[in-house]
């Protein structure tokens, strides 16, 4: 296998891992995989993140940002991320499948993936997973997932984490932000739209695009 093919294969495997991580189809997964899955691809060029844009986002999360501490996760935080993830998705309208620390470690140990954790009043209340890719020599920043404890949702924590990721990506020289949203996940779609992302493509994934071994 050539170096290029090897790199493409690793990229595809990572995308499968991240996509499956936030699929949460529980016992219905086989039905969904057989039918295929449609995702909306969204993007936000870094040049669009102007001072005025940042000011608008900061206003949305100002009250919560004053109370929220955001840190980059370490391996010691995996159990906390698992608890937030399972609690958040268990109360989601999407079908639910709990995650294990082993699966989280697989993602954490990928050098291009980073977890941010938001802490408030002594409690870890939310996380954001970001990732890095390259496309046609353009460095991309990927918002791969988000989880907020149910009792702390709709307070602006997700927006604060998104703003934190903007600054992080800027420091890393990222040129464009990307994410994928399942067509039925209206909550995530609205959240991403509010962060300034716009649709640019739609992808249909077949069963083989999701099958992987953790």
Protein Blocks (a to p, Z undefined) as FASTA:
>chain_A
ZZklmmmmmmmmmmmmmmmmmnonmjmlmmmmmnopadddddddfklmcfklmmmmmmmm
mmmmmmpccddddfklmmmmmmmmmmmmmmpcbdcddddfklmmmmmmpmkbccddddee
hiafbdcddddddeehiacdddfbdcddfklgonommmmmmmmmmmmmmmnopabdcddd
dfklmmlmmmmmmnopacfbdcdddfklmgccZZ
